[in-house]
Amino acid sequence: MDNNLKARVFISCGQRKGSQEEKIALEIYEKLKTLGYDPYLAIEEQTLKGLKENIFPHLDSSEYFIFVDFKREKIILGDESIGHRGSLFAHQELAVASFLDKRALAFQGEGVKKDDGIMKFIQANCITFHDRQFLPGLVEEGIKNKEWKSNWHDELILLIDNECGTEEETDAGLVQYYHVAVKNLNPYKSALSCYVFLESVKDVAADRSISFETVEYKWRGVSFPNVVITSNSSRHFDTFIIQHSNPNVAHSSNFSDGSQHHVQTLTGPGDFELTFKVISDNFRPAIGSFVLHLNNDIKKVTLKSLISAR
């Protein structure tokens, strides 16, 4: 795991105005920060745009989910009270987190109806609390009991490492392969059925895009288009191949036997901006951009990261 990473925690917690709830929510937020996490405190949104731009993206990208169900109004059935409702907005976020299969910690106020709403259908294993002021401490204890890890992300990233280029003797002479690494930052699960595609190519000097048709690119060392990337490990894919005898021309490395899929017009000297996308059955798409510098001297040909979008 990467000690520079901070696992993201989505805090779904009732924050009724004029109550102690706002203070407790902020204390939980600060507690998570001191424990080395990157918390996000969900504020109730009143518009669909707010849900789409704030709540849903943070829920999707978070590694962990904390659900706090504060006691609300009584539920009356006939003339009898059958308990209290919980925090409606938090229940809705719990439903989304359950769909996204987030690792969760759940806390429920004493007296809240146990099987209300989504709670009927999931096994949240809620920890019951009576005194709200002790919730931050209960959260810390729950995190330790669940053995959460604070230094990982549930994602794939594209990067250049020390294995960027390798030489190989072929029938056409000595060639150089330029690789990009795809790293799985999740310590719990493998990335399944990973495919890589070249999304775009730009001639930087001419400020123009080069057109081509989409096709799968080749993973290093295998003869099929998809691979598994196990937890906390990396796999490399080929980007372009360059002959030592002709270092100004870069040939794409993909699975197509059709010329329309091959970007063979990268002729230098010059810089070319390459953007690749990796898709997987069980991870969000990962995108990375790089600059391929072509030169008359093969020793001066480079492939460097431009950005790595997460």
C-alpha positions in Angstrom: 0.0 0.0 0.0 1.0 3.6 -0.6 1.7 5.6 2.6 0.9 8.8 0.7 -2.7 7.7 0.0 -5.6 8.4 2.3 -8.7 6.2 2.1 -11.8 8.2 1.5 -14.7 7.9 4.0 -18.2 9.1 3.2 -20.0 10.1 6.4 -23.7 9.8 6.2 -25.0 11.5 9.3 -28.2 13.4 10.2 -27.5 17.1 10.7 -30.8 18.6 11.8 -30.6 22.3 12.2 -30.6 23.6 15.8 -29.7 20.3 17.3 -26.5 18.6 18.6 -26.3 16.6 15.4 -24.2 19.1 13.4 -21.6 19.3 16.2 -21.4 15.4 16.4 -21.1 15.1 12.6 -18.1 17.6 12.6 -16.5 15.7 15.5 -16.7 12.4 13.6 -15.2 14.2 10.6 -12.3 15.5 12.6 -11.8 12.1 14.3 -11.4 10.5 10.9 -8.8 13.1 9.8 -6.7 12.4 12.9 -6.8 8.7 12.1 -5.3 9.4 8.7 -8.4 9.2 6.5 -9.8 11.6 3.9 -13.4 12.1 5.1 -16.3 13.7 3.3 -19.3 14.9 5.3 -22.5 14.6 3.3 -24.7 17.7 3.5 -28.4 17.2 2.6 -29.0 18.2 -1.0 -32.2 19.7 -2.1 -31.8 19.5 -5.9 -31.1 16.7 -8.4 -28.1 18.6 -9.6 -26.7 18.7 -6.1 -27.1 15.0 -5.7 -25.4 14.4 -9.1 -22.5 16.7 -8.6 -21.8 16.2 -4.9 -23.4 13.2 -3.2 -23.2 10.6 -5.8 -19.6 11.2 -7.0 -18.3 11.2 -3.4 -20.2 8.0 -2.6 -18.9 6.3 -5.7 -15.2 7.2 -5.1 -15.2 6.5 -1.3 -13.4 3.4 0.0 -15.5 3.4 3.2 -19.0 4.4 4.3 -20.1 5.5 7.8 -23.9 5.5 8.5 -25.2 7.3 11.6 -29.0 6.9 12.1 -30.3 9.5 14.6 -33.6 9.1 16.2 -36.5 11.1 14.6 -40.3 11.2 15.2 -42.3 8.3 16.7 -43.9 5.8 14.4 -47.6 5.3 15.4 -49.4 2.2 14.3 -53.0 2.5 15.4 -52.8 3.9 18.9 -49.4 2.4 19.7 -45.9 3.6 19.1 -43.7 1.0 17.4 -40.4 3.0 17.7 -38.9 6.0 16.0 -38.0 6.7 12.4 -34.3 7.2 11.6 -32.6 9.9 9.4 -34.4 9.6 6.0 -31.6 11.2 4.0 -29.0 8.9 5.6 -31.1 5.8 4.8 -31.2 6.9 1.2 -27.4 7.2 1.1 -27.1 3.8 2.8 -29.2 2.3 0.0 -26.8 3.7 -2.6 -23.8 2.6 -0.6 -25.2 -0.9 -0.4 -25.7 -1.0 -4.2 -22.1 0.1 -4.6 -20.9 -2.6 -2.2 -19.1 -0.2 0.1 -17.4 -1.3 3.3 -19.5 0.2 5.9 -19.8 0.9 9.6 -23.4 1.6 10.9 -24.6 3.3 14.1 -28.2 3.6 15.1 -29.7 5.6 18.0 -31.4 3.6 20.7 -35.2 3.5 20.0 -34.9 3.7 16.2 -37.1 1.0 14.5 -34.6 -1.8 13.6 -36.2 -2.9 10.3 -37.3 0.4 8.8 -36.7 1.2 5.2 -33.6 -0.3 3.6 -32.6 -1.9 6.9 -35.1 -4.7 6.1 -33.1 -5.9 3.2 -29.4 -5.5 4.2 -27.4 -6.8 7.1 -25.9 -3.6 8.4 -25.1 -4.9 11.9 -25.8 -1.5 13.4 -24.0 -0.6 16.6 -26.6 0.9 19.0 -25.8 4.1 20.8 -27.6 6.0 23.5 -25.5 9.1 24.3 -24.6 11.0 21.1 -21.6 12.7 22.6 -19.7 9.4 22.6 -20.2 8.7 18.9 -16.8 9.9 17.7 -15.2 7.4 20.2 -17.5 4.6 19.0 -16.6 5.3 15.4 -12.8 5.0 16.2 -13.5 1.8 18.1 -15.5 0.4 15.2 -12.8 1.2 12.7 -10.2 -0.6 14.8 -12.5 -3.6 15.2 -13.2 -3.8 11.5 -9.4 -3.4 10.8 -9.9 -0.6 8.3 -6.8 0.6 6.4 -6.2 4.3 5.9 -3.7 4.2 3.1 -5.3 2.8 -0.1 -7.7 3.7 -2.9 -10.3 1.5 -4.6 -9.0 2.3 -8.1 -6.5 1.7 -10.9 -4.0 4.2 -12.0 -1.7 4.6 -15.0 1.9 5.5 -14.5 5.4 5.4 -15.9 7.8 3.3 -13.7 11.4 2.1 -14.1 10.3 -0.6 -16.6 9.0 2.0 -19.2 11.2 0.8 -22.1 12.6 -2.6 -23.0 14.8 -3.6 -25.9 14.3 -6.7 -28.1 16.1 -8.2 -31.1 13.7 -8.9 -33.9 13.8 -9.8 -37.7 13.6 -6.0 -38.3 16.5 -5.4 -36.0 16.8 -4.0 -32.6 13.5 -2.4 -31.4 12.4 -0.5 -28.3 9.1 -1.2 -26.5 7.6 1.6 -24.4 5.3 0.5 -21.6 2.8 2.0 -19.2 2.1 0.4 -15.9 -1.4 -0.1 -14.5 -1.4 -0.3 -10.7 -4.2 -1.7 -8.6 -4.3 0.3 -5.4 -6.9 -1.9 -3.7 -5.4 -4.3 -1.1 -8.6 -6.3 -1.0 -9.6 -7.3 -4.5 -8.2 -8.1 -8.0 -9.2 -6.1 -11.0 -10.9 -8.5 -13.5 -11.0 -8.4 -17.3 -8.9 -5.3 -17.7 -8.7 -3.9 -21.3 -6.7 -1.0 -22.4 -7.6 1.4 -25.3 -5.9 4.4 -26.8 -8.4 7.3 -26.5 -6.6 10.1 -28.3 -3.4 11.2 -30.0 -2.4 14.8 -30.4 0.6 16.2 -32.4 1.6 18.9 -29.9 3.6 21.1 -32.3 0.9 21.1 -34.9 -1.8 21.3 -32.3 -3.9 18.7 -34.2 -5.6 15.4 -33.2 -4.8 12.3 -35.2 -7.8 10.1 -36.0 -8.0 6.4 -35.7 -10.5 3.6 -34.8 -10.7 2.1 -31.3 -9.1 -1.2 -30.7 -7.6 -3.1 -27.7 -4.0 -2.6 -26.9 -1.6 -5.4 -26.0 -0.6 -6.3 -22.4 3.1 -7.1 -22.1 3.9 -10.7 -22.2 0.5 -12.1 -23.0 -1.3 -13.0 -26.3 -4.8 -12.1 -25.3 -6.4 -8.7 -24.9 -7.5 -8.8 -21.2 -5.7 -9.5 -17.9 -6.3 -9.7 -14.2 -4.4 -7.2 -12.0 -4.2 -8.7 -8.5 -4.4 -6.5 -5.4 -1.5 -4.2 -4.8 0.2 -5.2 -8.0 0.8 -3.8 -11.5 0.6 -5.0 -15.1 2.2 -3.3 -18.1 0.8 -2.7 -21.6 2.7 -1.8 -24.8 2.1 1.7 -26.2 4.4 2.1 -29.2 7.3 0.3 -30.7 10.3 2.1 -32.2 13.1 0.6 -34.4 16.6 1.7 -33.3 17.4 2.2 -37.0 14.5 4.6 -37.5 13.8 6.3 -34.1 11.6 9.0 -35.5 8.7 6.7 -36.4 6.6 5.1 -33.7 4.3 2.1 -34.4 1.3 1.3 -32.2 1.1 -2.1 -30.4 -2.5 -3.4 -30.5 -4.5 -6.4 -31.5 -5.9 -5.3 -34.9 -4.9 -6.7 -38.3 -6.5 -3.7 -40.0 -4.4 -0.7 -40.9 -7.1 1.7 -39.9 -6.6 0.8 -36.3 -2.8 1.4 -36.3 -1.6 4.9 -35.5 1.6 4.7 -37.7 1.8 8.4 -38.5 3.8 9.4 -35.4 6.8 10.8 -37.2 9.2 13.1 -35.4 11.1 14.9 -34.3 8.4 16.1 -32.0 6.1 15.5 -29.1 2.8 13.5 -29.2 0.2 13.5 -26.4 -1.2 10.1 -25.8 -4.3 9.4 -23.6 -5.1 5.8 -22.6 -8.1 4.3 -20.8 -8.3 1.0 -18.9 -11.7 -0.5 -18.2 -12.4 -3.4 -15.9 -15.4 -5.5 -14.8 -15.1 -4.3 -11.2 -13.3 -1.0 -11.1 -14.1 2.5 -12.4 -12.4 3.3 -15.7 -8.8 4.7 -15.3 -7.3 7.3 -17.6 -3.8 8.5 -18.0 -2.1 10.9 -20.4 1.5 10.8 -21.5 3.9 12.5 -23.9 6.0 10.5 -26.3 9.0 12.5 -27.5 10.5 11.3 -30.8 14.1 12.2 -31.8 16.7 11.2 -34.4 18.7 9.7 -31.5 17.0 6.6 -29.9 18.6 7.5 -26.6 16.7 10.7 -26.5 13.3 9.2 -27.2 11.2 9.3 -24.0 7.7 8.5 -22.7 6.7 10.6 -19.7 3.6 11.1 -17.7 1.6 14.2 -18.4 -1.3 13.7 -16.0 -2.9 10.7 -14.2 -6.7 11.2 -13.9 -8.3 9.3 -11.0 
